[in-house]
Amino acid sequence: MAYFSPDLATQVVVDAGPNCAGAVLAQCDQKDIRHIVAYASRALTDVESRYSQTVREALAVVWTCEHFHLYLYGSQFTVVSDHQRLEVIYNSPTSRTSARIER
């Protein structure tokens, strides 16, 4: 584990499963080596566990940004997810998404 440095490139790695969400806050140094700053996880509520996988992944992104807000607010960072549908949703201005994901 490493201390957070506002001068380094920051990445947030997120993933959601059927019953939980997890995240890693990491930074890459000048040699492009990734160092872990913090880990976080939480159990999904009964209602959240019934969401579709895409909505659970989006929930994990939002929860992670809120959880690590002291590190992330006011700075640029990259979100890394293994769910490719999120990339289409967040990178396409013309895609139609559900109201739950848009919030």
C-alpha positions in Angstrom: 0.0 0.0 0.0 1.1 3.5 -0.7 0.3 7.0 0.4 -1.9 9.1 -1.8 -0.2 11.8 -3.9 -2.2 14.4 -5.7 0.5 14.7 -8.3 0.2 11.1 -9.6 -2.4 9.7 -12.1 -5.3 8.2 -10.1 -7.3 5.2 -11.1 -10.5 3.8 -9.5 -11.0 0.1 -10.2 -14.6 -1.1 -9.6 -16.5 -4.3 -9.8 -19.9 -5.5 -8.7 -21.1 -9.0 -8.1 -24.5 -10.5 -7.3 -24.3 -9.5 -3.6 -21.4 -7.0 -3.2 -19.4 -4.2 -4.7 -15.7 -3.7 -4.4 -13.2 -1.0 -5.3 -9.5 -0.2 -5.4 -8.0 3.3 -5.3 -4.7 3.1 -7.1 -2.0 5.5 -8.5 0.6 5.0 -11.2 4.1 6.4 -10.5 6.5 7.9 -13.1 7.6 4.4 -14.1 3.9 3.5 -14.8 3.8 1.0 -11.8 0.5 0.8 -10.1 0.4 1.3 -6.4 -2.6 0.5 -4.2 -3.8 3.4 -2.0 -7.0 1.9 -0.5 -9.5 -0.9 -0.8 -13.2 -0.7 -0.2 -16.2 -3.1 -0.4 -19.8 -3.3 0.7 -22.7 -5.7 0.6 -25.6 -4.8 -1.6 -29.0 -4.5 0.0 -31.7 -7.0 -0.9 -33.2 -4.6 -3.4 -29.9 -3.7 -4.9 -29.0 -7.3 -5.4 -32.0 -7.6 -7.7 -30.8 -4.9 -10.1 -29.4 -5.9 -13.5 -25.7 -6.4 -13.8 -25.3 -3.1 -15.7 -27.1 -1.1 -13.0 -25.1 -2.9 -10.2 -21.9 -1.9 -12.0 -23.1 1.7 -12.3 -24.0 1.7 -8.7 -20.5 0.5 -7.8 -19.0 3.4 -9.8 -21.2 6.0 -8.0 -20.6 4.4 -4.6 -16.9 4.2 -5.1 -16.7 7.9 -6.1 -18.7 8.9 -3.1 -16.6 6.6 -0.8 -13.2 8.0 -2.0 -14.5 11.6 -2.5 -11.7 13.0 -0.3 -9.2 11.8 -2.8 -11.2 12.3 -6.0 -13.1 15.6 -5.8 -11.4 18.4 -7.8 -9.0 16.1 -9.6 -9.0 14.0 -12.8 -9.1 10.2 -12.4 -9.8 7.2 -14.5 -12.6 4.6 -13.8 -11.6 1.1 -14.7 -14.4 -1.5 -14.9 -14.7 -5.0 -16.5 -18.2 -4.3 -17.6 -18.0 -3.1 -21.3 -21.6 -1.9 -21.4 -20.7 0.9 -19.0 -18.2 2.2 -21.4 -20.8 2.5 -24.1 -23.3 4.2 -21.7 -20.9 6.8 -20.3 -18.8 7.5 -23.5 -21.7 7.9 -25.9 -23.7 11.2 -25.7 -26.5 9.8 -27.9 -27.1 6.5 -26.0 -30.4 6.2 -24.2 -30.0 5.1 -20.7 -32.5 4.4 -17.9 -33.2 7.1 -15.4 -31.7 5.0 -12.6 -28.3 4.9 -14.4 -28.4 8.6 -15.4 -28.6 9.8 -11.8 
